[in-house]
Amino acid sequence: MIDLHYVPSGNNLKIGIALEELGLRYRPVRHDMFGGSHQKPEFRRINPNAKLPAIVDHEPTDAGEPLAIFESGAILLYLAQKTGRLMPADWRRFQVAQQWLVWQVAGLGPMLGQANHFCRYAPEGQDYAVQRYLREARRLLTVLDRQLRGREFIADEFSMADIACFPWAAGTRSIGIEPDDFPALAQWIARIEQRPAIAAARTAIFDGDRAKYLQARAKLTPQEWSTLFGDQLLAAARAD
Ligand SMILES: N[C@@H](CCC(=O)N[C@@H](CS)C(=O)NCC(=O)O)C(=O)O
């Protein structure tokens, strides 16, 4: 059994999709991101970085103590190694899948994350930052679109690279980017959306209230803002 500590978001959806694709038994443990449950010491023993997702595998491969893993990219690679699935068996294809997975966690995720922050959470009037991150988001989506031209999947076969990129690439409407502007990418999204694991994972992770997480402008109370972006965030990291 695997505990999936999660909040409804794209990074968390990745893990839901992987678990559903692999048919692994998991127990979703939902956190209250706006209330800061993930910043408490109990959860920081699972993820010292106090972010979601994280997993605890109660049946790790070495048959030892339950094993906690954080960072969505590391979790995807862990699950691939545990099962021997969803990363290419062919050595060269494996390198392709791995590099695009790392590209997602190092580039696409953080840049779209910042675009999301400045478009949806920051006070109005941050034009420089909004334009900077939206331009970078469009550039990265163009790079992915080009990789997908003439290919069914990022590394030709469906892999963790697709799972890593899909929730971010398919979730850009809330920041005003239309996936249809990227033709190969749009077809790839449609192809992936047909997989039964996607609907199952969306139900598990968004609990039916996905629309709320796609609102153009998020509405936070001052306390919630402090927990996620302000003094409370730093105070929680310093607390023992
Ligand atoms: N690089 C991390 C990012 C994790 C992350 O930022 N998660 C967000 C939700 S998508 C979160 O936990 N936010 C709460 C917070 O920042 O306090 C990963 O890929 O797992």
Ligand as a Chemical Component Dictionary entry (heavy atoms), coordinates in Angstrom:
data_LIG
# 
_chem_comp.id                   LIG 
_chem_comp.type                 NON-POLYMER 
_chem_comp.pdbx_formal_charge   0 
_chem_comp.three_letter_code    LIG 
# 
loop_
_chem_comp_atom.comp_id 
_chem_comp_atom.atom_id 
_chem_comp_atom.alt_atom_id 
_chem_comp_atom.type_symbol 
_chem_comp_atom.charge 
_chem_comp_atom.model_Cartn_x 
_chem_comp_atom.model_Cartn_y 
_chem_comp_atom.model_Cartn_z 
_chem_comp_atom.pdbx_ordinal 
LIG N1  N1  N 0 8.989 20.518 -7.249 1  
LIG C1  C1  C 0 7.886 20.033 -6.454 2  
LIG C2  C2  C 0 6.837 21.093 -6.382 3  
LIG C3  C3  C 0 5.805 20.770 -5.337 4  
LIG C4  C4  C 0 4.876 21.949 -5.068 5  
LIG O1  O1  O 0 5.252 23.119 -5.185 6  
LIG N2  N2  N 0 3.648 21.618 -4.702 7  
LIG C5  C5  C 0 2.672 22.621 -4.410 8  
LIG C6  C6  C 0 1.319 22.161 -4.913 9  
LIG S1  S1  S 0 1.428 21.923 -6.674 10 
LIG C7  C7  C 0 2.573 22.831 -2.918 11 
LIG O2  O2  O 0 2.819 21.930 -2.148 12 
LIG N3  N3  N 0 2.210 24.042 -2.514 13 
LIG C8  C8  C 0 2.039 24.362 -1.141 14 
LIG C9  C9  C 0 3.070 25.328 -0.652 15 
LIG O3  O3  O 0 3.831 25.865 -1.459 16 
LIG O4  O4  O 0 3.112 25.560 0.565  17 
LIG C10 C10 C 0 7.340 18.744 -7.077 18 
LIG O5  O5  O 0 7.404 18.610 -8.291 19 
LIG O6  O6  O 0 6.874 17.869 -6.329 20 
# 
loop_
_chem_comp_bond.comp_id 
_chem_comp_bond.atom_id_1 
_chem_comp_bond.atom_id_2 
_chem_comp_bond.value_order 
_chem_comp_bond.pdbx_ordinal 
LIG N1  C1  SING 1  
LIG C1  C2  SING 2  
LIG C1  C10 SING 3  
LIG C2  C3  SING 4  
LIG C3  C4  SING 5  
LIG C4  O1  DOUB 6  
LIG C4  N2  SING 7  
LIG N2  C5  SING 8  
LIG C5  C6  SING 9  
LIG C5  C7  SING 10 
LIG C6  S1  SING 11 
LIG C7  O2  DOUB 12 
LIG C7  N3  SING 13 
LIG N3  C8  SING 14 
LIG C8  C9  SING 15 
LIG C9  O3  DOUB 16 
LIG C9  O4  SING 17 
LIG C10 O5  DOUB 18 
LIG C10 O6  SING 19 
# 
